Amino acid sequence: STIEKQRQELQLLIAELKDRDKELNDMVAVRQRQLLAWEDDRQKILTLAERCNLLNNELNKRNEIIKSLTRRLKFLESQQSDSKATLESTQQKFRELSQKVTDATAHCQALEEKNQSLHCSVLELSAKTGQLQAREQELLTMLKLKDEAILETTDHITDFTSKFKKVESALRAARMEGCNLNKEKQDLKLRLKELVLETNKLKDDLCEKVKENHKQQEEIIHLKQENGCLRNELALAVEKAKRQDQLLQLAKSKQARTDAELSGLRKV
């Protein structure tokens, strides 16, 4: 009975040992799984740490890019403000040049009208001068005829001196006629002098008008040249304004792209 009892105890111990061995095997298997899981977790942690470093480096680079883009954006905003100020000044200058061109055109038109009136006056004075010259020629012809008549009368007086007594009455009449002719000649000479003086005065007026006309024409040419220069300057100002508008549009599109890129970077 003792042996049987000890055998039962041994069987119980063997069964307990088997249970403990099974438990130890289970514990070893669990421990192995834990070690594998820990190794896997350690590899994952290393991978995540490396990825975190890469992401930190990329984040630093993106931060630097964002800072540079921010500085560039501020520079573009200041450049845009300068462009706006330049555009406003150019537009003001364009308006001033337009007003100046309008004033110059009006002044040129007034000078052309004045030149036209002066030209008409010159034509009238030329016509009047021609008439006076024709009258002068006519008076000179009359004076020549009177001189010829006086010469003929003098010849007749010389020829008929011997017949003085017979033709005394005729001589008196001839002398009276000669006096009248001399008086008429003196009157005609005075009238001729007056006409010559008036003609000279008209010639002087004509010369002054011609000089004034030439001066007005030179001023018109100068104003036309100045008008052409102003128009060229206006065209250059318009072209400059167009270029500045194009630069402003390019800056705006560039700023839009920068804003889009910055928005994308901020989203990232």
Salt bridges, closest charged atoms under 4 A:
GLU4 OE1 - ARG7 NH1 3.83
GLU16 OE2 - ARG20 NH2 3.53
GLU39 OE2 - ARG42 NH2 2.78
GLU58 OE2 - ARG62 NH2 3.37
GLU112 OE2 - LYS224 NZ 3.92
GLU138 OE1 - ARG135 NH1 3.58
ASP147 OD1 - LYS185 NZ 3.07
GLU168 OE2 - ARG172 NH2 2.82
GLU184 OE1 - LYS146 NZ 3.60
GLU194 OE1 - ARG191 NH1 3.61
GLU219 OE2 - HIS107 NE2 3.83
GLU239 OE2 - ARG243 NH1 3.40
